[in-house]
Amino acid sequence: MDLITLTDPRSPVSEAYRTLRTNLSFYSLDTPIRSLVVTSAAPGEGKSTTIANLAVTMAQSGRRTILVDCDLRRPSLHDIFGLKAEPGFTDMVLSDTMDAPLQATAVDNLWLLATGAKPPNPADLLGAKKVDQIIARLQEEADIILFDAPPVIAVTDAAILGTKVDGVLLVIQAGRTKRDHAERAKETLEKARVRIVGAALTNAPKDSAMSGYYG
């Protein structure tokens, strides 16, 4: 169910992910988004599932896409794609080389940079200057880089990483995300002077008219 864009590509949910991809592509035509952090206000709101499916649709459109798991506390992208957790992002930050241990996924044009070994101080690691160099290095290999980051109000990781990329997408789950949590997350990102490109609503009620259209 995690990768519905692969298991049921004709579903309304898959089409919603393609619409999100299109909206992000048109967000700023003069300065296209080439690096994007996807996060949520609180845990359990579907950010990892959202970024995984968004990455699939990006790759399916022909864009070379690198998905980076920067949820260094509770990584899950390697499980979603059936790949290894190590080596990965943290190993790259701590090494003397700029070789990225990318893993090919089952989707053409899509690679995963898993978390790697869990560090004792994720926020400090994400704030390191080496991370800026890694982002620049990955941009040489890809058209877009998507970063999965921990929930905003739980830890500072997403805000720190958000200052290093072109934008941040906030995932909000209908029926779960509390209004005050969403507002706190927005305020936290704004205080960090992070560019919020928008919010993605997940778990929204299905429109029966749309279901009929898609068969």
Sequence and secondary structure as in RCSB ss.txt:
>XXXX:A:sequence
MDLITLTDPRSPVSEAYRTLRTNLSFYSLDTPIRSLVVTSAAPGEGKSTTIANLAVTMAQSGRRTILVDCDLRRP
SLHDIFGLKAEPGFTDMVLSDTMDAPLQATAVDNLWLLATGAKPPNPADLLGAKKVDQIIARLQEEADIILFDAP
PVIAVTDAAILGTKVDGVLLVIQAGRTKRDHAERAKETLEKARVRIVGAALTNAPKDSAMSGYYG
>XXXX:A:secstr
 TTHHHH TTSHHHHHHHHHHHHHHTS SSS   EEEEEESSTTSSHHHHHHHHHHHHHHTT  EEEEE   SS 
 HHHHHT  S S HHHHHHSSS     EE SSTTEEEE   S  S HHHHHTSHHHHHHHHHHHTT SEEEEE  
 TTT SHHHHHHTTSSEEEEEEETTTS HHHHHHHHHHHHHTT  EEEEEEES    HHHHHHH 
